[in-house]
Amino acid sequence: MRRCAACRTRRPKGELLRFARQSHGVEVDPGQLRPGRGGYCCLDQACIDRALRRGGLARTLRTALSEAEVTRLAAQAVEYLRERKAQDLRGESRG
Ligand SMILES: [Zn+2]
């Protein structure tokens, strides 16, 4: 189980979106396979916004996120959310 960086709810990893801290910055990690410190967030736009903008994710990853990074990561996360929802609606399973 992992904890959402925004609402602190504990969920299985598969129900959370992973962010990974890389040497060049933080990346969205939908496959949950990237090396580096990871932070998790519910598959929920409100939680993603909160985790990124209120510093919960940055704290979990022990790094600082610039405004530009927050904007980029929020856009990538929301895009992933949209794709995943579309997949769910089509009844496809992942992997
Ligand atoms: Zn959450």
Residues whose N, C-alpha, C, O or C-beta is under 5 A from the ligand:
A	BS01	ZN	C4 A6 C7 R8 C42 C47
